[in-house]
Each structure stands twice: as structure tokens, then as C-alpha cells.
Amino acid sequence: MKSLITGLCLAWALPVHALSLLEGYRLAKTRDPVYRAAQAEREAGEANRALGRAQLLPVIAASGSRMEVEGDQRYPSTNPLTRKTTTVVRELDYVSKNGTIQLRQPIFNLQRWAEYRQGQLRADYSEAVFSKKEKDLAVRYLTAYLDVLLARETLALAEAKVSALKEQQAQTDRQFELGDGTLTDKKEVEARLSLAQAQVLEAQDQFGIASRTLGAIIGEAPSGLHQPRAENLAQLRTPPAETLQRWLELAVTNSPDLHASQKNVELSKQEITKARSGHFPTIDFIASRSHATSESITTIDQRTLSNSIGFQVNIPIFAGGSVSAQTDQARARLTQAQFELDNVRSQIELEVNKQYAGVVNGIAKTEALLKAVASSEEALKASRIGFRAGVRTTTDILNAEEQRFTARRELAQASYGMLASWIRLRATSGTLLEEDLVRLDDLFRRS
């Protein structure tokens, strides 16, 4: 059953059409749900510019009413001759209509100015967050792509190891039947073969998981992935001019994480201004035009038209202490935002140091492991020759085979680890561009 499930996982990942690294990234930009959600988030954030600008623009409002009035009007009437007072009843049946249009333009309003600035800052903040998520997409996609390549190569190495051990087992069995081999050699080969077969199953599972992870990002089963040679990856060596200090400077200038935190600090400063505005007067320019017909029972069948223009001044006197409390709260949140900015800056510096070391050390490690692989191949050949000459044992061959497998696996891990650091270094410093992916795609295609 496990073999069947593993087979289905591999079948799911069988090539439908060739998919290059760059093509897969462009698919991810149109299909990855996390990235699509980030696009919608940015669009929502961009609307804050208009919302902030609206705080400084005039507001025009119109209102109107139409009422059917029925009833009677009762009022006392005194006869001047008899001095008797009687109640006069007057029936009412008329339509009252009223329409007003008003323009209000803020002239001085500290709160509205702060809200305008916050609208611009919130839009800038959402842009910085989107830039971060866009680079996160590239990192997630390329990491998943490399995981598939590593899992595929690990699976191929494990299968090659099984094939080699089966050949060794057949040779050991023949020697044992002829009386030249030992039971110990036979059992050792069997044990190592069983372990290698278990490693194949584990590699198949990892390959299936890695393929599905990549498929979830690009929206289809990955196929035709290019696998670069380690020699090509060595071409990604960090240029000598771009020292660690230079990468740190680039991160301070370009990091979207840092930009977002800086915008958050500016937002907190404007929040203080908005809170303090409760102590300041406001001045509005107001112009209105009103038209009424039979507005009241004293103006039945009369029409009135009035225009007004002027300024309205509101002066706050006492708000129960809420303005002072809101100001104190805003100051505390500004302090929080500043410390969070310091933390983001420290984390970026740590990440740049880590990924820079990953690139530099990864290249050196890859070059060393390339030599180790070549040496392990020669060592295996020498062990086989020595075995035929009677100076080496089966255990020597098995150890040499294991050493070759380990060296090749570690080479793959080091190569892809270095490439992952190369990508993350650029993403952390805010300099990862599609041109970098084009460069990678070219290196992969030339493999």
C-alpha cells in the first residue's frame, strides 16, 4: 500500500510540459493565493490616499423634505364689542416643502490634517508590506523549487545506492556459494541493502511532499524542472565589491520590512497630533442655499429663498480629560513603534549577516565537496580493484559506496543551501529583482 501511495505521488509529479524556473515564478504571481491576497491588501491600502485627501476637501450635502399637513388650527378670538372670547377653528390642508444645499470647507482643523497625513502614510505602509510579500513569494517559490530538486536528486542517489548494493549482494552471494565469501559479508550487505531501500521510500515521500508544496504555489503539478550543476551555481559568488558592510547598507536603504516599520513610527506621530487636536479650535467655511414652501402654519402658501455664507468657529472648552488621556496613549504607542523599529533593524542585520555567510561559506563548501565527490569516486574504484586483488574486503567496498553516496548528497544540500542563501540575502536587503530570477533561469537552462 505504501508503495502504491508513493507511486501515485510520483505520478502526480510526472511532467506534463516543461516548466522553467522563470515560468514557474510567473505562474506563482498569478495563482498563489497568498500573493493574490497581498495584491488585494495593497489595493485596499492605496485607497487610504483618497480617504486622507478627502479630509481636506469640501463636503457638499443636500437635504429635502415634503410633508402632507392635515388638521385644524385652534386659537382664541375676542369680540371687541362684547369682549367675549371664542375659539376659532381653521382647517389645515397643505403641502410643506423644504430643500437645502450646503458646502462646508475646513479652514483650520488639526485633526483633519493629521488624518490626511495618516492616509498617505497608510498607503505607503501597505506598499512596503506588499513589497515584502512580493519578495517573500520569490523566496517561497524558489525554496520550494529547490526542495523539489533536492528531493529528486536525493531519490535518484538513493535508488542508485540500492542498485549498487544489489550488484554487491549478487557478487557476495556468488562468492559465498563458491566458498570464497563469509556469512558476515553476506549479512552486512543484506542489512545495508534493507537500510538503503528504506531510504528510497523516505526519499519518495519527501519528493511527493516537496512537489505538492511547489504545486500549491504555482497552481499545477511541477514538471520539467531544470537542475543546475554545482559548477554553474559557483558563478553566483558574491562580487568582491559587495562586502558585508555594503549589503548592510543596502538593507537599511531598501528593506521593505524597515520601510514598513518606519511608516508605522510616522503613523504613531500623527496619532499624537490627532489626539492633541482636541485642544485646538476648528474653523470651517460654510455656504448654503435654502428654498421652502409653506414651511410652517404661519407661512402657508408662502415661498422663501435664503442664501447664507460665513465661517463657523468651534472652541473646545472641556472634554472630561479624554484628550489628555488619548494623547498619553498615543505617545506610549509611538514609543512602542520606535522600539519595534529598532528590533526590525537588528533582525535585518542578523539576517543579512547569516545569509551573507551562507553564500560565502556555501561556495567554499560546495567547491570542497566537489573534490570530495571526485575523491570518493576514485576511492570506490580503488576499493573494487583491491577487492579483486584480495587486499580489500566487502566492508571496504560498502564503506566506500556509503562515502560516495554521502558526499554526493551533501554536495547537493550545500549547493542548494548556498543558492537559498543567495536568494534570501537579496530578499532581506530589498534588492531581489526579477532580473535575478532571469539570471538563475539562464544558469539552470545551461545545465
C-alpha positions as a Markdown table, in Angstrom:
| # | Residue | x | y | z |
|---|---|---|---|---|
| 1 | Met | 0.0 | 0.0 | 0.0 |
| 2 | Lys | 2.8 | 2.4 | 0.9 |
| 3 | Ser | 4.5 | 1.7 | -2.4 |
| 4 | Leu | 1.2 | 2.3 | -4.2 |
| 5 | Ile | 0.7 | 5.7 | -2.5 |
| 6 | Thr | 4.3 | 6.7 | -3.2 |
| 7 | Gly | 3.8 | 5.7 | -6.8 |
| 8 | Leu | 0.8 | 7.9 | -7.1 |
| 9 | Cys | 2.8 | 10.8 | -5.5 |
| 10 | Leu | 5.4 | 10.4 | -8.2 |
| 11 | Ala | 2.8 | 10.0 | -10.9 |
| 12 | Trp | 1.3 | 13.3 | -9.8 |
| 13 | Ala | 4.6 | 15.0 | -10.4 |
| 14 | Leu | 5.3 | 13.4 | -13.8 |
| 15 | Pro | 6.0 | 16.0 | -16.5 |
| 16 | Val | 3.0 | 17.4 | -18.4 |
| 17 | His | 5.1 | 20.1 | -20.1 |
| 18 | Ala | 8.5 | 21.6 | -19.4 |
| 19 | Leu | 8.3 | 24.4 | -16.8 |
| 20 | Ser | 11.4 | 26.6 | -16.3 |
| 21 | Leu | 12.2 | 28.4 | -13.1 |
| 22 | Leu | 11.1 | 31.7 | -14.5 |
| 23 | Glu | 7.9 | 30.4 | -16.0 |
| 24 | Gly | 7.0 | 28.8 | -12.7 |
| 25 | Tyr | 7.6 | 32.1 | -10.9 |
| 26 | Arg | 5.3 | 34.0 | -13.2 |
| 27 | Leu | 2.7 | 31.3 | -12.7 |
| 28 | Ala | 3.1 | 31.8 | -8.9 |
| 29 | Lys | 2.4 | 35.5 | -9.3 |
| 30 | Thr | -0.9 | 34.8 | -10.9 |
| 31 | Arg | -2.0 | 31.8 | -8.9 |
| 32 | Asp | -0.5 | 31.8 | -5.5 |
| 33 | Pro | -3.4 | 32.6 | -3.0 |
| 34 | Val | -1.1 | 34.3 | -0.5 |
| 35 | Tyr | 0.3 | 36.7 | -3.2 |
| 36 | Arg | -3.2 | 37.4 | -4.6 |
| 37 | Ala | -4.4 | 38.3 | -1.1 |
| 38 | Ala | -1.4 | 40.6 | -0.8 |
| 39 | Gln | -2.4 | 42.3 | -4.1 |
| 40 | Ala | -5.9 | 42.9 | -2.8 |
| 41 | Glu | -4.5 | 44.2 | 0.5 |
| 42 | Arg | -2.3 | 46.7 | -1.4 |
| 43 | Glu | -5.3 | 47.9 | -3.4 |
| 44 | Ala | -7.2 | 48.4 | -0.2 |
| 45 | Gly | -4.3 | 50.3 | 1.4 |
| 46 | Glu | -3.9 | 52.5 | -1.7 |
| 47 | Ala | -7.5 | 53.8 | -1.1 |
| 48 | Asn | -6.2 | 55.4 | 2.1 |
| 49 | Arg | -4.6 | 58.2 | -0.1 |
| 50 | Ala | -8.1 | 59.3 | -1.3 |
| 51 | Leu | -9.5 | 58.8 | 2.2 |
| 52 | Gly | -6.9 | 61.0 | 3.7 |
| 53 | Arg | -7.2 | 63.7 | 0.9 |
| 54 | Ala | -11.0 | 63.8 | 1.5 |
| 55 | Gln | -10.4 | 65.2 | 5.0 |
| 56 | Leu | -9.1 | 68.4 | 3.4 |
| 57 | Leu | -11.7 | 68.8 | 0.6 |
| 58 | Pro | -15.1 | 70.4 | 0.9 |
| 59 | Val | -18.2 | 68.5 | 1.7 |
| 60 | Ile | -21.4 | 69.3 | -0.2 |
| 61 | Ala | -24.6 | 67.9 | 1.2 |
| 62 | Ala | -28.2 | 68.3 | 0.1 |
| 63 | Ser | -31.4 | 67.7 | 2.1 |
| 64 | Gly | -35.0 | 68.0 | 1.3 |
| 65 | Ser | -38.5 | 67.2 | 2.7 |
| 66 | Arg | -42.1 | 67.1 | 1.6 |
| 67 | Met | -44.9 | 66.7 | 4.1 |
| 68 | Glu | -48.6 | 66.5 | 3.7 |
| 69 | Val | -50.2 | 68.5 | 6.5 |
| 70 | Glu | -53.8 | 67.9 | 7.6 |
| 71 | Gly | -55.6 | 69.0 | 10.7 |
| 72 | Asp | -57.0 | 72.1 | 12.3 |
| 73 | Gln | -55.7 | 75.2 | 13.9 |
| 74 | Arg | -57.4 | 76.5 | 17.1 |
| 75 | Tyr | -56.8 | 79.9 | 18.5 |
| 76 | Pro | -58.9 | 82.2 | 20.7 |
| 77 | Ser | -60.6 | 85.3 | 19.3 |
| 78 | Thr | -62.1 | 88.2 | 21.4 |
| 79 | Asn | -65.0 | 90.3 | 20.1 |
| 80 | Pro | -64.1 | 93.9 | 20.8 |
| 81 | Leu | -67.7 | 94.9 | 21.3 |
| 82 | Thr | -68.9 | 92.2 | 23.6 |
| 83 | Arg | -65.5 | 91.3 | 24.9 |
| 84 | Lys | -66.4 | 87.7 | 24.6 |
| 85 | Thr | -63.7 | 85.2 | 23.7 |
| 86 | Thr | -64.5 | 82.3 | 21.4 |
| 87 | Thr | -62.3 | 79.5 | 19.8 |
| 88 | Val | -61.8 | 79.8 | 16.1 |
| 89 | Val | -61.1 | 76.6 | 14.3 |
| 90 | Arg | -59.3 | 76.7 | 11.0 |
| 91 | Glu | -58.9 | 73.6 | 8.9 |
| 92 | Leu | -55.4 | 72.9 | 7.5 |
| 93 | Asp | -54.7 | 71.0 | 4.4 |
| 94 | Tyr | -51.5 | 72.0 | 2.6 |
| 95 | Val | -48.1 | 70.6 | 1.4 |
| 96 | Ser | -44.9 | 71.8 | 3.1 |
| 97 | Lys | -41.7 | 71.5 | 1.1 |
| 98 | Asn | -38.1 | 72.3 | 2.0 |
| 99 | Gly | -34.8 | 71.9 | 0.2 |
| 100 | Thr | -31.3 | 72.9 | 1.3 |
| 101 | Ile | -27.8 | 72.5 | -0.2 |
| 102 | Gln | -24.7 | 73.2 | 1.9 |
| 103 | Leu | -21.0 | 73.4 | 1.3 |
| 104 | Arg | -18.6 | 73.1 | 4.2 |
| 105 | Gln | -14.8 | 73.6 | 3.7 |
| 106 | Pro | -12.4 | 73.1 | 6.6 |
| 107 | Ile | -10.1 | 76.1 | 7.0 |
| 108 | Phe | -8.3 | 75.1 | 10.2 |
| 109 | Asn | -8.7 | 71.6 | 11.6 |
| 110 | Leu | -5.6 | 69.9 | 13.1 |
| 111 | Gln | -7.4 | 66.6 | 13.4 |
| 112 | Arg | -8.3 | 66.5 | 9.7 |
| 113 | Trp | -4.7 | 67.5 | 8.7 |
| 114 | Ala | -3.4 | 64.6 | 10.8 |
| 115 | Glu | -5.9 | 62.2 | 9.2 |
| 116 | Tyr | -4.8 | 63.4 | 5.8 |
| 117 | Arg | -1.1 | 62.6 | 6.6 |
| 118 | Gln | -2.1 | 59.3 | 8.1 |
| 119 | Gly | -3.9 | 58.4 | 4.8 |
| 120 | Gln | -0.7 | 59.0 | 2.8 |
| 121 | Leu | 1.4 | 57.1 | 5.4 |
| 122 | Arg | -1.0 | 54.1 | 5.5 |
| 123 | Ala | -0.9 | 53.9 | 1.7 |
| 124 | Asp | 2.9 | 53.9 | 1.8 |
| 125 | Tyr | 2.9 | 51.3 | 4.6 |
| 126 | Ser | 0.7 | 49.0 | 2.5 |
| 127 | Glu | 3.0 | 49.4 | -0.4 |
| 128 | Ala | 6.0 | 48.5 | 1.8 |
| 129 | Val | 4.1 | 45.4 | 3.1 |
| 130 | Phe | 3.3 | 44.4 | -0.4 |
| 131 | Ser | 6.9 | 44.7 | -1.5 |
| 132 | Lys | 7.9 | 42.4 | 1.4 |
| 133 | Lys | 5.3 | 39.9 | 0.5 |
| 134 | Glu | 6.3 | 40.0 | -3.2 |
| 135 | Lys | 9.9 | 39.2 | -2.2 |
| 136 | Asp | 8.5 | 36.5 | 0.2 |
| 137 | Leu | 6.8 | 34.9 | -2.8 |
| 138 | Ala | 10.0 | 34.7 | -4.7 |
| 139 | Val | 11.8 | 33.2 | -1.6 |
| 140 | Arg | 8.9 | 30.7 | -1.0 |
| 141 | Tyr | 8.7 | 29.7 | -4.7 |
| 142 | Leu | 12.5 | 29.3 | -5.1 |
| 143 | Thr | 12.8 | 27.5 | -1.8 |
| 144 | Ala | 10.0 | 25.1 | -2.8 |
| 145 | Tyr | 11.6 | 24.7 | -6.3 |
| 146 | Leu | 15.0 | 23.9 | -4.8 |
| 147 | Asp | 13.3 | 21.5 | -2.3 |
| 148 | Val | 11.9 | 19.6 | -5.2 |
| 149 | Leu | 15.3 | 19.4 | -7.0 |
| 150 | Leu | 17.0 | 18.3 | -3.8 |
| 151 | Ala | 14.3 | 15.7 | -3.1 |
| 152 | Arg | 14.5 | 14.4 | -6.7 |
| 153 | Glu | 18.3 | 14.2 | -6.5 |
| 154 | Thr | 18.2 | 12.5 | -3.1 |
| 155 | Leu | 15.8 | 10.0 | -4.5 |
| 156 | Ala | 18.0 | 9.3 | -7.5 |
| 157 | Leu | 21.0 | 8.9 | -5.3 |
| 158 | Ala | 19.1 | 6.5 | -3.0 |
| 159 | Glu | 18.0 | 4.4 | -6.0 |
| 160 | Ala | 21.5 | 4.3 | -7.4 |
| 161 | Lys | 22.7 | 3.2 | -4.0 |
| 162 | Val | 20.2 | 0.4 | -3.9 |
| 163 | Ser | 21.2 | -0.7 | -7.4 |
| 164 | Ala | 24.9 | -0.7 | -6.4 |
| 165 | Leu | 24.1 | -2.7 | -3.3 |
| 166 | Lys | 22.1 | -5.2 | -5.2 |
| 167 | Glu | 25.1 | -5.8 | -7.5 |
| 168 | Gln | 27.3 | -6.2 | -4.5 |
| 169 | Gln | 24.8 | -8.6 | -2.9 |
| 170 | Ala | 24.8 | -10.7 | -6.1 |
| 171 | Gln | 28.6 | -10.8 | -6.1 |
| 172 | Thr | 28.7 | -11.6 | -2.4 |
| 173 | Asp | 26.2 | -14.4 | -2.8 |
| 174 | Arg | 28.3 | -16.0 | -5.6 |
| 175 | Gln | 31.4 | -15.8 | -3.5 |
| 176 | Phe | 29.6 | -17.3 | -0.6 |
| 177 | Glu | 28.3 | -20.2 | -2.8 |
| 178 | Leu | 31.8 | -20.8 | -4.1 |
| 179 | Gly | 33.3 | -20.7 | -0.6 |
| 180 | Asp | 35.3 | -17.6 | -1.1 |
| 181 | Gly | 32.9 | -15.3 | 0.9 |
| 182 | Thr | 31.8 | -15.2 | 4.5 |
| 183 | Leu | 28.4 | -15.2 | 6.1 |
| 184 | Thr | 29.3 | -12.0 | 7.8 |
| 185 | Asp | 29.9 | -10.3 | 4.5 |
| 186 | Lys | 26.6 | -11.6 | 3.2 |
| 187 | Lys | 24.6 | -10.4 | 6.2 |
| 188 | Glu | 26.3 | -7.0 | 6.2 |
| 189 | Val | 25.3 | -6.4 | 2.5 |
| 190 | Glu | 21.7 | -7.5 | 3.3 |
| 191 | Ala | 21.5 | -5.1 | 6.2 |
| 192 | Arg | 22.8 | -2.2 | 4.2 |
| 193 | Leu | 20.5 | -3.0 | 1.3 |
| 194 | Ser | 17.5 | -3.1 | 3.6 |
| 195 | Leu | 18.5 | 0.3 | 5.0 |
| 196 | Ala | 19.0 | 1.7 | 1.5 |
| 197 | Gln | 15.6 | 0.5 | 0.4 |
| 198 | Ala | 14.1 | 2.3 | 3.5 |
| 199 | Gln | 15.9 | 5.4 | 2.4 |
| 200 | Val | 14.4 | 5.2 | -1.0 |
| 201 | Leu | 10.9 | 5.0 | 0.5 |
| 202 | Glu | 11.7 | 8.0 | 2.7 |
| 203 | Ala | 13.1 | 9.9 | -0.3 |
| 204 | Gln | 9.9 | 9.1 | -2.3 |
| 205 | Asp | 7.8 | 10.6 | 0.4 |
| 206 | Gln | 9.9 | 13.7 | 0.6 |
| 207 | Phe | 9.8 | 14.1 | -3.1 |
| 208 | Gly | 6.0 | 13.8 | -3.1 |
| 209 | Ile | 5.6 | 16.4 | -0.3 |
| 210 | Ala | 8.0 | 18.8 | -2.0 |
| 211 | Ser | 6.2 | 18.5 | -5.3 |
| 212 | Arg | 2.9 | 19.2 | -3.7 |
| 213 | Thr | 4.3 | 22.2 | -1.8 |
| 214 | Leu | 5.6 | 23.7 | -5.1 |
| 215 | Gly | 2.3 | 22.8 | -6.9 |
| 216 | Ala | 0.3 | 24.7 | -4.3 |
| 217 | Ile | 2.3 | 27.9 | -5.1 |
| 218 | Ile | 2.2 | 27.6 | -8.9 |
| 219 | Gly | -1.3 | 26.1 | -9.1 |
| 220 | Glu | -0.3 | 23.0 | -11.1 |
| 221 | Ala | 1.8 | 19.9 | -10.8 |
| 222 | Pro | 5.5 | 20.9 | -11.3 |
| 223 | Ser | 7.2 | 19.3 | -14.3 |
| 224 | Gly | 10.3 | 19.6 | -16.4 |
| 225 | Leu | 12.3 | 21.3 | -13.6 |
| 226 | His | 15.8 | 22.2 | -14.6 |
| 227 | Gln | 18.6 | 21.0 | -12.2 |
| 228 | Pro | 21.7 | 23.1 | -12.4 |
| 229 | Arg | 25.2 | 21.7 | -12.0 |
| 230 | Ala | 27.2 | 22.7 | -8.9 |
| 231 | Glu | 29.8 | 24.4 | -11.3 |
| 232 | Asn | 27.1 | 26.7 | -12.6 |
| 233 | Leu | 26.0 | 27.6 | -9.1 |
| 234 | Ala | 29.6 | 28.7 | -8.3 |
| 235 | Gln | 29.1 | 31.5 | -10.7 |
| 236 | Leu | 26.7 | 33.1 | -8.2 |
| 237 | Arg | 29.7 | 34.1 | -6.0 |
| 238 | Thr | 29.1 | 37.5 | -4.3 |
| 239 | Pro | 31.2 | 40.1 | -6.2 |
| 240 | Pro | 34.2 | 41.2 | -4.1 |
| 241 | Ala | 33.0 | 44.8 | -4.2 |
| 242 | Glu | 29.8 | 43.9 | -2.4 |
| 243 | Thr | 31.2 | 43.4 | 1.1 |
| 244 | Leu | 29.1 | 42.5 | 4.1 |
| 245 | Gln | 29.1 | 46.2 | 5.1 |
| 246 | Arg | 27.7 | 47.1 | 1.6 |
| 247 | Trp | 24.9 | 44.6 | 2.0 |
| 248 | Leu | 24.0 | 46.0 | 5.4 |
| 249 | Glu | 23.9 | 49.5 | 3.8 |
| 250 | Leu | 21.6 | 48.2 | 1.0 |
| 251 | Ala | 19.3 | 46.6 | 3.6 |
| 252 | Val | 19.0 | 49.9 | 5.5 |
| 253 | Thr | 18.1 | 51.7 | 2.3 |
| 254 | Asn | 15.9 | 49.1 | 0.6 |
| 255 | Ser | 14.5 | 46.7 | 3.1 |
| 256 | Pro | 10.7 | 46.7 | 2.8 |
| 257 | Asp | 10.4 | 45.5 | 6.5 |
| 258 | Leu | 12.4 | 48.5 | 7.6 |
| 259 | His | 10.3 | 50.8 | 5.4 |
| 260 | Ala | 7.1 | 49.4 | 6.9 |
| 261 | Ser | 8.3 | 49.9 | 10.4 |
| 262 | Gln | 9.4 | 53.5 | 9.7 |
| 263 | Lys | 6.0 | 54.3 | 8.3 |
| 264 | Asn | 4.4 | 52.8 | 11.4 |
| 265 | Val | 6.5 | 55.2 | 13.5 |
| 266 | Glu | 5.3 | 58.2 | 11.4 |
| 267 | Leu | 1.7 | 57.0 | 11.8 |
| 268 | Ser | 2.2 | 57.0 | 15.5 |
| 269 | Lys | 3.5 | 60.6 | 15.4 |
| 270 | Gln | 0.4 | 61.7 | 13.5 |
| 271 | Glu | -1.8 | 59.9 | 16.0 |
| 272 | Ile | -0.3 | 62.2 | 18.7 |
| 273 | Thr | -1.1 | 65.2 | 16.6 |
| 274 | Lys | -4.7 | 63.9 | 16.1 |
| 275 | Ala | -5.1 | 63.3 | 19.8 |
| 276 | Arg | -3.8 | 66.8 | 20.7 |
| 277 | Ser | -6.1 | 68.4 | 18.2 |
| 278 | Gly | -8.9 | 68.1 | 20.7 |
| 279 | His | -7.5 | 71.2 | 22.5 |
| 280 | Phe | -7.4 | 73.3 | 19.3 |
| 281 | Pro | -10.3 | 75.3 | 17.7 |
| 282 | Thr | -11.7 | 74.4 | 14.3 |
| 283 | Ile | -12.7 | 76.9 | 11.6 |
| 284 | Asp | -15.0 | 76.0 | 8.7 |
| 285 | Phe | -16.2 | 78.0 | 5.8 |
| 286 | Ile | -19.9 | 77.4 | 5.2 |
| 287 | Ala | -22.1 | 78.4 | 2.3 |
| 288 | Ser | -25.7 | 77.3 | 1.9 |
| 289 | Arg | -28.9 | 77.9 | -0.1 |
| 290 | Ser | -32.4 | 77.0 | 1.1 |
| 291 | His | -35.8 | 77.0 | -0.6 |
| 292 | Ala | -39.0 | 76.4 | 1.3 |
| 293 | Thr | -42.7 | 76.4 | 0.5 |
| 294 | Ser | -45.3 | 76.6 | 3.3 |
| 295 | Glu | -42.6 | 75.9 | 5.8 |
| 296 | Ser | -44.9 | 76.4 | 8.8 |
| 297 | Ile | -48.5 | 77.2 | 9.5 |
| 298 | Thr | -47.6 | 80.9 | 9.7 |
| 299 | Thr | -46.1 | 80.8 | 6.2 |
| 300 | Ile | -48.8 | 78.8 | 4.3 |
| 301 | Asp | -48.6 | 79.4 | 0.6 |
| 302 | Gln | -45.5 | 81.4 | 1.0 |
| 303 | Arg | -42.2 | 80.7 | -0.6 |
| 304 | Thr | -38.8 | 81.7 | 0.9 |
| 305 | Leu | -35.4 | 81.6 | -0.6 |
| 306 | Ser | -32.3 | 82.2 | 1.5 |
| 307 | Asn | -28.6 | 82.2 | 0.9 |
| 308 | Ser | -26.0 | 82.3 | 3.6 |
| 309 | Ile | -22.2 | 82.4 | 3.7 |
| 310 | Gly | -19.8 | 82.7 | 6.6 |
| 311 | Phe | -17.4 | 81.0 | 9.0 |
| 312 | Gln | -18.1 | 78.7 | 11.8 |
| 313 | Val | -15.7 | 78.5 | 14.8 |
| 314 | Asn | -15.8 | 75.8 | 17.4 |
| 315 | Ile | -13.7 | 76.2 | 20.5 |
| 316 | Pro | -13.3 | 73.2 | 22.8 |
| 317 | Ile | -13.6 | 74.0 | 26.5 |
| 318 | Phe | -13.5 | 70.7 | 28.4 |
| 319 | Ala | -13.8 | 67.1 | 27.3 |
| 320 | Gly | -13.7 | 65.3 | 30.6 |
| 321 | Gly | -9.9 | 64.6 | 30.3 |
| 322 | Ser | -10.3 | 62.4 | 27.2 |
| 323 | Val | -8.0 | 64.5 | 25.1 |
| 324 | Ser | -5.1 | 64.3 | 27.6 |
| 325 | Ala | -5.7 | 60.5 | 28.0 |
| 326 | Gln | -5.7 | 59.9 | 24.2 |
| 327 | Thr | -2.5 | 62.0 | 23.9 |
| 328 | Asp | -0.7 | 59.9 | 26.6 |
| 329 | Gln | -1.9 | 56.7 | 24.9 |
| 330 | Ala | -0.6 | 57.9 | 21.5 |
| 331 | Arg | 2.8 | 58.8 | 23.0 |
| 332 | Ala | 3.0 | 55.3 | 24.5 |
| 333 | Arg | 2.2 | 53.7 | 21.2 |
| 334 | Leu | 4.9 | 55.9 | 19.5 |
| 335 | Thr | 7.5 | 54.6 | 22.0 |
| 336 | Gln | 6.3 | 51.0 | 21.2 |
| 337 | Ala | 6.6 | 51.6 | 17.4 |
| 338 | Gln | 10.1 | 53.1 | 17.9 |
| 339 | Phe | 11.3 | 50.0 | 19.8 |
| 340 | Glu | 9.7 | 47.7 | 17.2 |
| 341 | Leu | 11.6 | 49.6 | 14.5 |
| 342 | Asp | 14.9 | 49.1 | 16.5 |
| 343 | Asn | 14.1 | 45.4 | 16.7 |
| 344 | Val | 13.3 | 45.1 | 13.0 |
| 345 | Arg | 16.6 | 46.8 | 12.2 |
| 346 | Ser | 18.5 | 44.4 | 14.4 |
| 347 | Gln | 16.7 | 41.4 | 12.9 |
| 348 | Ile | 17.6 | 42.5 | 9.4 |
| 349 | Glu | 21.2 | 43.0 | 10.3 |
| 350 | Leu | 21.3 | 39.5 | 11.8 |
| 351 | Glu | 19.6 | 38.0 | 8.8 |
| 352 | Val | 22.0 | 39.8 | 6.3 |
| 353 | Asn | 25.0 | 38.5 | 8.3 |
| 354 | Lys | 23.5 | 35.0 | 8.3 |
| 355 | Gln | 22.7 | 34.9 | 4.6 |
| 356 | Tyr | 26.0 | 36.6 | 3.6 |
| 357 | Ala | 27.9 | 33.9 | 5.5 |
| 358 | Gly | 25.7 | 31.3 | 3.9 |
| 359 | Val | 26.7 | 32.4 | 0.4 |
| 360 | Val | 30.4 | 32.8 | 1.1 |
| 361 | Asn | 30.7 | 29.7 | 3.1 |
| 362 | Gly | 28.4 | 27.8 | 0.9 |
| 363 | Ile | 30.5 | 28.4 | -2.2 |
| 364 | Ala | 33.6 | 27.3 | -0.3 |
| 365 | Lys | 31.8 | 24.2 | 1.0 |
| 366 | Thr | 30.5 | 23.4 | -2.5 |
| 367 | Glu | 33.9 | 23.6 | -4.0 |
| 368 | Ala | 35.3 | 21.3 | -1.3 |
| 369 | Leu | 32.5 | 18.8 | -1.7 |
| 370 | Leu | 33.1 | 18.7 | -5.5 |
| 371 | Lys | 36.6 | 17.5 | -4.7 |
| 372 | Ala | 35.2 | 15.1 | -2.1 |
| 373 | Val | 32.8 | 13.6 | -4.6 |
| 374 | Ala | 35.6 | 13.1 | -7.1 |
| 375 | Ser | 37.8 | 11.6 | -4.4 |
| 376 | Ser | 35.0 | 9.2 | -3.2 |
| 377 | Glu | 34.6 | 8.0 | -6.8 |
| 378 | Glu | 38.3 | 7.2 | -7.0 |
| 379 | Ala | 38.2 | 5.6 | -3.6 |
| 380 | Leu | 35.4 | 3.3 | -4.7 |
| 381 | Lys | 37.2 | 2.3 | -7.8 |
| 382 | Ala | 40.4 | 1.6 | -5.8 |
| 383 | Ser | 38.4 | -0.5 | -3.3 |
| 384 | Arg | 36.9 | -2.6 | -6.1 |
| 385 | Ile | 40.3 | -3.2 | -7.7 |
| 386 | Gly | 41.7 | -4.0 | -4.3 |
| 387 | Phe | 38.9 | -6.4 | -3.6 |
| 388 | Arg | 39.5 | -8.3 | -6.8 |
| 389 | Ala | 43.2 | -8.3 | -5.9 |
| 390 | Gly | 42.4 | -9.7 | -2.5 |
| 391 | Val | 43.7 | -6.8 | -0.4 |
| 392 | Arg | 40.3 | -5.2 | 0.3 |
| 393 | Thr | 37.2 | -6.7 | 1.9 |
| 394 | Thr | 33.5 | -6.4 | 1.2 |
| 395 | Thr | 33.2 | -4.0 | 4.1 |
| 396 | Asp | 35.7 | -1.7 | 2.4 |
| 397 | Ile | 33.6 | -1.6 | -0.7 |
| 398 | Leu | 30.4 | -0.9 | 1.3 |
| 399 | Asn | 32.1 | 1.9 | 3.2 |
| 400 | Ala | 33.4 | 3.4 | 0.0 |
| 401 | Glu | 30.0 | 3.2 | -1.6 |
| 402 | Glu | 28.4 | 4.8 | 1.5 |
| 403 | Gln | 31.1 | 7.6 | 1.5 |
| 404 | Arg | 30.3 | 8.3 | -2.2 |
| 405 | Phe | 26.6 | 8.5 | -1.5 |
| 406 | Thr | 27.1 | 10.8 | 1.5 |
| 407 | Ala | 29.5 | 13.1 | -0.4 |
| 408 | Arg | 27.1 | 13.4 | -3.3 |
| 409 | Arg | 24.1 | 14.1 | -1.1 |
| 410 | Glu | 26.0 | 16.7 | 1.0 |
| 411 | Leu | 27.1 | 18.3 | -2.3 |
| 412 | Ala | 23.5 | 18.7 | -3.4 |
| 413 | Gln | 22.5 | 20.0 | 0.0 |
| 414 | Ala | 25.4 | 22.5 | 0.1 |
| 415 | Ser | 24.7 | 23.7 | -3.5 |
| 416 | Tyr | 21.0 | 24.3 | -2.9 |
| 417 | Gly | 21.7 | 25.7 | 0.6 |
| 418 | Met | 24.1 | 28.3 | -0.9 |
| 419 | Leu | 21.6 | 29.2 | -3.6 |
| 420 | Ala | 18.8 | 29.6 | -1.0 |
| 421 | Ser | 21.1 | 32.0 | 1.0 |
| 422 | Trp | 21.9 | 33.9 | -2.3 |
| 423 | Ile | 18.2 | 34.4 | -2.8 |
| 424 | Arg | 17.4 | 35.3 | 0.9 |
| 425 | Leu | 20.3 | 37.8 | 1.0 |
| 426 | Arg | 18.8 | 39.8 | -1.8 |
| 427 | Ala | 15.3 | 39.5 | -0.4 |
| 428 | Thr | 16.4 | 40.6 | 3.1 |
| 429 | Ser | 18.3 | 43.6 | 1.7 |
| 430 | Gly | 15.4 | 44.5 | -0.5 |
| 431 | Thr | 17.4 | 44.1 | -3.8 |
| 432 | Leu | 15.8 | 40.9 | -5.2 |
| 433 | Leu | 14.5 | 41.7 | -8.6 |
| 434 | Glu | 13.1 | 39.6 | -11.5 |
| 435 | Glu | 16.4 | 40.2 | -13.3 |
| 436 | Asp | 17.9 | 37.9 | -10.6 |
| 437 | Leu | 15.4 | 35.2 | -11.4 |
| 438 | Val | 16.2 | 35.6 | -15.1 |
| 439 | Arg | 19.9 | 35.1 | -14.3 |
| 440 | Leu | 19.1 | 32.0 | -12.3 |
| 441 | Asp | 16.9 | 30.7 | -15.0 |
| 442 | Asp | 19.7 | 31.1 | -17.5 |
| 443 | Leu | 22.1 | 29.2 | -15.3 |
| 444 | Phe | 19.6 | 26.4 | -14.8 |
| 445 | Arg | 18.9 | 26.2 | -18.6 |
| 446 | Arg | 22.6 | 25.9 | -19.4 |
| 447 | Ser | 22.8 | 22.8 | -17.2 |
